[in-house]
Amino acid sequence: MATVKNKIRLGEFPIRKKKRSAGTASRETPLINMVALTLEGAASYKGNLVVNIEGAE
């Protein structure tokens, strides 16, 4: 748990922005953006990569 929190704090894991109310700290759980993390990994892949998304046109 501490490793994940540190990686979020250091910006190594992309997170979804929290909704903030004026003058109060958000207590929402930070959500890791897994799509952004996957795309970052795919961008560094050196092989032949084909992405096929069902339902997208």
N, C-alpha and C positions, 0 to 999 in steps of 0.2 A: 504494500500500500504506500509506503514511504517513497519507494522508487518512482511509482506512477505520479505521485504528488510533486516530486522534485522535477520530473520530466515536464509536467504541465507548467510548473513555475518557471523553468528555464526555456519554455517555448518549443521543446522538442516534440510535444504532442499537440496537434491542432485541436482546439476546443471550441465548442459552440458558445457564443457570447451569452452571458447571463442577462436576464431582464432586471433592471434596477429601478427601484422607486426612488423618488426624490428624498434625499436625506437618510435613506436606510441602506444597510448592506444586504446583499442578496444571500439567502441561505440555500439557493438551488445547488444541486449537485452538478459539478462541471461534467459535461458530456464530451467524450473524445470523438472528433469527427473522423470516423473510420473510412469514409469515402475519400477524404483528402489524404489520409495516410496511405490508402491503397493506391491512389493515383500517383503519389510521390514515389512509392516503391516501383510502380509500373514504369514511370518516367526514367528510372535509373536502370531498368532491365535492358540488357544488351542483345537479347535474342529476338526472334520473330514473335511478335505479340499481336494477336487479333482479339478485339473486344466486340462481342456480339450481345447487344442488349435487346431482350425480347420486349415487344410492344412499342419500342421507340422507332420513329420514322424520320 
